[in-house]
Structure formats: structure tokens, C-alpha cells
């Protein structure tokens, strides 16, 4: 046999073997046992491949506390352009701790759920992400908070960030994730929140002795009657736990685990949102409760229509009424109308200049800062300065003087739907 014939025969045999394997035969044993080459050791330099000529290489900055979106809000990517970091640091804790009126809570949820690069210098504050998420939870959007915290770095090293992440997990019914966070935390483990959460986790995992010990440590550090009652019943495995509690995620998890009737307790905004299972909706403002002489303005605001001259003229007449109550109502409504429309002719300006509506309760410096934010079209800062005043006012909402300033600033920066909602909410309060 010639050499060429031999080579041809070998090729045919190898080809046939490959075809057989392709049709389902197992590969040779040495192929099964073979392993990929080991990676180069630390002593061996790894060759670097240079980028093709003309291709620029850019190092991306790590995401800051505001870059990750909680949900789609429709607000722009330059939301925080020019915003003061000091204002952000002052307002976020307030939004996590204070109840807001419905329109203010809706504005807070919308602004804080937006994914946009944060204020300059915010990437150096490790607490901002937790404060942002905590404010979202407090104002009724735990789902957005959870979405933000999924990508937050260093959760196991930051007790505040971890606490917010654990609360969002409990509100979502994910006890496993909450307990993993409690177990993996590397600092602040002795804080009372973590003692309470570990008590709960040990109890649901059947670690009765450990749970009793941790429970005693938690109550000794900061006695909480409601937690003591609910957890006591959980540890006893029976008895009357009393009424449910829906103050926060841990209370919610305990009350749910004990099989209590959750409709028998008033939920916090965060728990209410978790119970609804839906994304938060804008507040419903029923214009049927508006005084008849203010109804044309209320209808224009609710429909998103311009405030026409005829409406302003009618309000001017109401503001000149001989009856003190009607006059005060008309003056406040006309100021809101001018603020939301962004323009007023000389006759209207002449009228409002003589009004006796008192100024707001916000400090003068904040009012000036809000006015400047409106003039410079700083959307995020105008929103936060408005929310600062709303947080101090509480669930009743800001005074008329403060509300007028807020409406004017929100309209100026392009938050027109929020400006109209604030104005309409103000009209409903005028009797």
C-alpha cells in the first residue's frame, strides 16, 4: 500500500469515529478526564491585549446612591443637576420619619424612585442609599426601595443599609432574605433592631433556646410592649397574642406568622403598600368637596387645562367679597391660581399685592432657596426643598403661604402635574 493510500485510510477511520460520536456515541475516556489548562500563577505575568488603535478606553464611575432606579417615573436623567448635597442629606431623614400629606408623599415617591446620577459628592456618603430607600419605604413604595437595594454595594458592612434591606424583604414576605441579612451583617449586630430580627429568625427556624436568649437581650436593651407581646406569643407557641401590629416589616411578619387578622390594625404607609401588592398610585382628589365659587379653578386644575383669564377674573371678584370668610377663601385661591399658571396681568398683580394672606411658616432662607431653585430650573432641588417644608408641616399639609411658594417653584421647574395637585389639595382645604 502506498503512503498516500495509508494516510487516506487513517483519515477515513478518524472521520467515521467522529461521525459516530456526532450521532450519539460517548466521547473517548481521555476526553472525559481531560481538564482545561490551569490559569497562570500569580508569579506569571498575564499578557495585556492593547485596544485597537483609535479606540478610546473609559473607566466607568461606580453608581452612586441615586443611579439605580426604583421604577420608571418619567422624570429626566438630569433630575439632580445642580442640587445641593447638603439639602439632600437634610431632607432624606425627614422623609423617612415624618408623615406627609397625600400630594407631598406622591412627589417624594416619584422623585426618590427615579434613577439618575445624584448630587455632586454624593458618592462619598455611604448612608445616602439607605436613607433614600428608607424614605421610599416610609412613604409607601417598598417595592422601589427593594429594587434599589438589590444592587447596593456593601450591604453587609452598613447596618443602616442592611436594616432597610431587611425591612423591604420582610414587607415582601421574603423572611429568608431578611434572616440572611441579619446573619451576614459584620457590624452593628448588637443594635436592638438586629436583636429583634434575629429573635424572629431563630424562632421560625426552630432554635427555641437561642430565640429566648436573644429576646431577653433585645427587651433588656429597649423594651417594646408590642414586640414583646407578639414575640412572646410566638415563643410560647400558643396563648392570646392580642391585636396585630402593622407598624413596620417586622411587626407585619410577626402578625402574619401568628395568623392574626391584619384588617384589624391600621397599617403604616409601607405596610399598606405591601398589603395592596400594587405600585403606589397618585392621590385621588375629589373636586366635589371644593367650595362652589372655587369650582372653575378646581376643574381646570384636575383636567390639566390652562387657568384662563375668565377664571382669574371670577376669583378676583370672590377675593373682593364683603364677607370675610368668602374674601379670605377667594384671596388664597387666586394666589394658588397665579402660582400654578406662572403668569398674571397688571390688574391681577395689582389685586394680589394688597392681599392680607399671611406668609408661610418655612424659614426665610429656605423660601429664598426654593425661589432660586425654581428660577434656575433645578428640578430635584426644588422638589426636596418643597418636601422639607411639607415634612415639617406634617400630614395636614403646608400652610397657604408655603403652598403657594411650593406650587410656583414646582411649576417653574417642569413638575406641572405635581404643582396642580398641590394647588388642588389646597383648594380642598379652603372652606
C-alpha positions in Angstrom: 0.0 0.0 0.0 1.4 3.4 -0.9 2.0 6.1 1.7 -0.8 8.2 0.2 -3.2 5.3 0.4 -2.4 4.8 4.1 -3.0 8.4 5.0 -6.3 8.3 3.2 -7.3 5.2 5.2 -6.4 6.8 8.5 -8.5 9.9 7.7 -11.5 7.8 6.8 -11.3 5.9 10.1 -11.0 9.1 12.1 -13.8 10.7 10.2 -16.0 7.7 10.8 -15.3 7.8 14.5 -16.2 11.5 14.6 -19.4 10.8 12.8 -20.3 8.1 15.2 -19.8 10.4 18.1 -21.8 13.1 16.5 -24.7 10.6 16.3 -24.7 10.0 20.0 -21.7 7.7 20.8 -19.9 8.7 24.0 -16.6 10.6 23.7 -13.4 8.8 24.4 -12.4 8.3 28.0 -9.4 10.6 27.8 -11.7 13.4 26.6 -13.9 13.0 29.7 -10.9 13.0 32.1 -9.1 15.9 30.4 -9.2 19.3 32.2 -8.6 22.8 30.8 -5.2 24.2 31.3 -4.6 25.8 34.7 -4.7 29.6 34.8 -1.4 31.3 35.0 0.0 31.6 38.5 0.4 34.8 40.3 4.1 34.7 39.5 3.5 34.6 35.8 2.6 37.9 34.2 -0.7 37.9 32.3 -0.3 39.4 28.8 -2.3 42.5 28.3 -4.0 43.0 25.0 -3.9 46.6 23.8 -7.1 48.1 22.4 -7.3 48.6 18.7 -5.7 51.8 17.5 -8.2 54.7 17.7 -10.5 53.1 20.3 -10.8 55.2 23.5 -11.0 53.3 26.8 -13.1 54.9 29.5 -13.3 53.8 33.1 -17.0 54.0 34.3 -17.7 55.5 37.7 -19.3 53.3 40.3 -23.1 54.0 40.6 -24.0 56.4 43.4 -27.0 56.3 45.7 -29.4 57.6 43.1 -28.3 56.0 39.9 -30.3 52.7 40.4 -34.0 53.2 39.5 -36.7 52.0 41.8 -39.2 52.2 39.0 -40.0 54.2 35.9 -41.2 57.7 36.9 -40.9 59.7 33.7 -38.5 62.2 35.2 -35.3 63.2 33.4 -31.8 61.8 33.8 -30.6 65.3 34.9 -33.1 65.4 37.8 -30.3 66.2 40.3 -28.4 68.6 38.2 -27.0 71.4 40.4 -28.7 70.0 43.5 -27.2 70.8 46.9 -25.8 67.7 48.6 -26.4 69.4 52.0 -30.1 69.7 51.2 -30.3 66.1 50.2 -28.7 65.0 53.4 -31.0 67.2 55.5 -34.3 66.1 53.8 -34.0 62.3 53.3 -34.0 61.5 57.1 -37.1 63.7 57.5 -38.9 61.9 54.7 -38.1 58.6 56.4 -39.5 59.8 59.7 -42.3 62.2 59.1 -45.9 61.6 57.7 -46.7 63.7 54.6 -50.0 64.9 53.1 -51.0 62.8 50.0 -49.7 65.1 47.3 -46.3 65.5 49.1 -46.0 61.7 49.6 -46.7 61.2 45.9 -44.0 63.7 45.0 -41.5 62.1 47.3 -42.1 58.6 45.9 -41.8 59.9 42.3 -38.6 61.9 42.9 -36.8 59.3 45.0 -37.7 56.3 42.8 -36.1 58.0 39.8 -32.8 56.5 38.6 -30.5 59.5 37.8 -26.9 60.5 38.8 -27.1 62.1 42.2 -25.8 65.4 43.5 -22.1 66.1 43.2 -20.2 64.5 46.1 -23.0 62.1 47.0 -20.9 59.1 46.0 -18.8 59.7 49.1 -21.7 59.4 51.5 -22.3 55.7 52.2 -25.6 56.4 54.0 -27.5 58.0 51.2 -28.7 54.8 49.5 -30.1 53.5 52.8 -31.8 56.9 53.5 -33.2 57.1 50.0 -34.7 53.5 50.4 -35.9 54.2 53.9 -37.7 57.3 52.8 -39.4 55.3 50.0 -40.5 52.6 52.4 -41.9 55.2 54.8 -43.8 57.0 52.1 -45.4 53.8 50.7 -43.1 52.4 48.0 -41.3 49.4 49.5 -41.1 47.8 46.0 -39.0 50.6 44.7 -36.8 50.5 47.8 -36.2 46.8 47.3 -35.2 47.3 43.7 -32.7 49.9 44.7 -31.2 47.8 47.5 -30.7 44.7 45.4 -27.7 46.5 43.7 -26.5 48.5 46.6 -22.8 47.6 47.4 -21.6 46.9 51.0 -25.0 46.0 52.5 -23.3 43.6 54.9 -21.0 46.3 56.2 -23.6 49.1 56.6 -26.1 48.5 59.4 -28.5 51.2 58.2 -28.5 50.0 54.6 -28.9 46.4 55.8 -31.8 47.4 58.1 -33.7 49.0 55.2 -33.0 46.0 53.0 -34.2 43.6 55.7 -37.4 45.7 56.2 -38.1 45.7 52.5 -37.6 41.9 52.4 -40.0 41.4 55.3 -42.6 43.6 53.7 -42.3 41.5 50.5 -42.8 38.3 52.6 -39.2 37.2 52.0 -38.2 36.1 55.5 -35.3 34.1 54.2 -33.6 37.1 52.7 -34.2 39.2 55.8 -32.7 36.5 58.0 -29.7 36.1 55.7 -29.0 39.8 56.0 -29.3 39.6 59.8 -26.8 36.7 59.9 -24.3 38.2 57.4 -24.1 41.6 59.0 -20.5 42.3 60.0 -21.0 45.5 62.2 -23.8 46.8 64.4 -25.1 43.4 65.2 -25.8 44.4 68.8 -28.3 47.1 67.9 -31.8 46.4 69.1 -33.3 46.1 65.6 -31.0 43.2 64.8 -31.6 41.5 68.1 -35.3 41.6 67.4 -34.9 40.3 63.9 -32.6 37.5 65.0 -35.1 36.5 67.7 -37.7 36.2 64.9 -35.4 34.3 62.6 -34.3 31.9 65.4 -38.0 31.3 66.3 -39.1 30.5 62.8 -36.1 28.2 62.3 -36.9 26.1 65.4 -34.0 27.5 67.6 -36.1 28.0 70.7 -33.3 28.3 73.3 -31.4 30.8 71.2 -34.5 32.8 70.4 -35.4 33.1 74.1 -31.9 34.3 74.9 -31.9 36.9 72.1 -35.4 38.0 73.0 -34.3 38.7 76.6 -31.3 40.7 75.3 -33.5 42.8 73.0 -36.1 43.6 75.7 -33.3 44.5 78.2 -31.8 46.9 75.7 -35.0 48.6 74.7 -38.3 47.3 76.0 -41.1 47.3 73.3 -44.5 46.3 74.6 -45.9 45.4 71.2 -42.9 43.4 70.1 -42.8 41.7 73.5 -46.5 40.7 73.3 -46.3 39.3 69.7 -42.9 37.7 70.1 -43.8 36.3 73.5 -46.8 34.5 71.9 -44.6 33.3 69.1 -42.0 31.8 71.5 -44.7 30.3 73.8 -46.3 28.5 70.8 -49.8 29.4 71.9 -51.9 31.8 74.0 -53.5 35.1 73.0 -51.1 37.4 71.2 -53.6 40.2 71.3 -54.2 42.6 68.4 -52.0 42.6 65.3 -49.5 45.4 64.7 -48.5 46.8 61.3 -46.0 49.5 62.3 -43.2 48.1 60.2 -41.9 45.0 58.3 -41.0 43.0 61.4 -44.4 43.6 63.1 -46.1 42.7 59.9 -44.1 39.4 59.6 -44.9 38.5 63.2 -48.6 39.3 62.9 -48.8 37.4 59.7 -46.9 34.4 61.1 -49.2 34.3 64.1 -52.3 34.1 61.8 -53.8 37.4 63.1 -56.5 39.3 61.3 -54.4 42.0 59.6 -57.5 44.1 58.7 -57.9 44.8 62.5 -54.9 47.1 62.6 -54.1 50.4 60.9 -51.0 49.9 58.7 -48.2 52.3 58.2 -47.9 53.6 54.5 -45.1 51.0 53.9 -47.2 48.1 55.2 -50.3 49.3 53.4 -48.4 49.3 50.1 -47.1 45.8 50.8 -50.6 44.6 51.6 -52.1 46.1 48.4 -49.4 44.4 46.3 -49.7 47.2 43.7 -47.5 50.1 42.7 -48.5 53.3 44.5 -50.9 55.5 42.6 -51.3 59.3 42.6 -53.7 60.6 45.2 -57.3 60.9 44.3 -58.6 64.4 44.9 -62.4 64.7 44.7 -63.3 68.2 43.5 -66.8 67.6 44.7 -65.6 68.9 48.1 -64.4 72.3 46.7 -66.4 75.4 47.5 -68.7 76.3 44.6 -67.0 79.7 43.9 -63.7 77.9 43.5 -65.0 75.1 41.3 -64.0 76.6 37.9 -60.4 76.7 39.1 -60.6 73.2 40.5 -62.0 71.8 37.2 -59.2 73.4 35.2 -56.5 72.0 37.6 -58.0 68.5 37.6 -58.2 68.4 33.8 -54.7 69.8 33.2 -56.2 72.8 31.4 -54.7 76.3 31.4 -56.0 78.7 34.1 -57.9 81.1 31.8 -58.4 84.8 32.3 -62.1 84.3 33.0 -61.3 82.1 35.9 -58.8 84.6 37.3 -61.4 87.4 36.9 -64.0 85.4 38.8 -61.6 84.7 41.6 -60.7 88.4 41.8 -64.4 89.2 42.4 -64.6 86.5 45.1 -61.5 87.9 46.7 -63.2 91.3 46.9 -66.3 89.9 48.7 -67.7 91.8 51.6 -68.0 88.6 53.6 -64.7 87.9 55.4 -64.7 84.2 55.1 -65.5 84.3 51.4 -62.9 87.0 50.8 -60.2 85.0 52.6 -61.0 81.9 50.5 -61.0 83.9 47.3 -57.7 85.5 48.0 -56.0 82.2 48.8 -57.4 80.6 45.7 -56.3 83.4 43.5 -52.8 83.2 44.8 -52.7 79.5 44.1 -54.1 80.1 40.6 -51.4 82.7 39.8 -48.7 80.4 41.2 -49.8 77.4 39.0 -50.3 79.5 35.9 -46.9 81.2 36.1 -48.3 84.5 34.7 -50.6 87.3 35.8 -51.6 90.6 34.1 -51.3 94.0 35.7 -54.8 94.0 37.0 -54.4 90.7 38.8 -51.0 91.7 40.1 -52.5 94.9 41.5 -55.1 92.9 43.3 -52.9 90.3 44.9 -50.4 92.9 46.0 -52.9 94.1 48.6 -53.9 90.7 49.9 -53.5 90.0 53.6 -52.8 86.3 53.3 -50.0 85.6 55.8 -46.6 84.3 54.7 -45.7 80.7 55.2 -44.1 79.1 58.2 -40.9 78.0 56.4 -37.8 79.9 57.3 -37.0 82.8 55.0 -33.7 81.2 53.9 -35.4 78.1 52.7 -38.0 80.1 50.9 -35.3 82.1 49.1 -33.5 78.8 48.2 -36.8 77.4 46.8 -37.3 80.5 44.7 -33.8 80.3 43.4 -34.2 76.6 42.5 -37.3 77.5 40.6 -35.6 80.3 38.7 -32.6 78.1 37.8 -34.8 75.1 36.8 -33.3 72.8 39.4 -36.0 70.1 39.4 -34.6 67.8 42.1 -33.6 70.5 44.5 -37.0 72.4 44.1 -38.8 69.1 44.9 -36.7 68.4 48.0 -36.9 71.9 49.4 -40.7 71.7 48.9 -40.8 68.3 50.7 -38.7 69.7 53.5 -41.4 72.3 54.3 -44.1 69.6 53.8 -42.4 67.2 56.3 -42.3 69.9 58.9 -46.0 70.7 58.3 -47.0 67.0 58.8 -50.0 65.1 57.4 -52.2 68.2 57.4 -50.1 69.8 54.7 -48.3 73.1 54.4 -49.9 76.5 55.2 -51.4 78.5 52.3 -48.3 80.8 52.2 -45.9 77.9 51.9 -48.2 76.0 49.5 -48.2 79.0 47.1 -44.4 79.1 47.1 -44.2 75.4 46.5 -46.7 75.4 43.7 -44.9 78.3 42.0 -41.5 76.5 42.2 -42.8 73.1 41.1 -44.5 74.8 38.1 -41.3 76.7 37.2 -39.1 73.5 37.1 -41.5 71.5 35.0 -43.2 69.4 37.7 -46.5 70.8 36.5 -48.7 67.8 37.4 -47.4 67.9 41.0 -47.9 71.7 41.1 -51.5 71.3 40.0 -52.1 68.5 42.6 -50.7 70.7 45.4 -52.9 73.6 44.3 -56.0 71.4 44.1 -55.2 69.9 47.5 -55.0 73.5 48.8 -58.4 74.4 47.3 -60.0 71.4 49.1 -58.8 72.8 52.4 -60.4 76.2 51.8 -63.8 76.3 53.4 
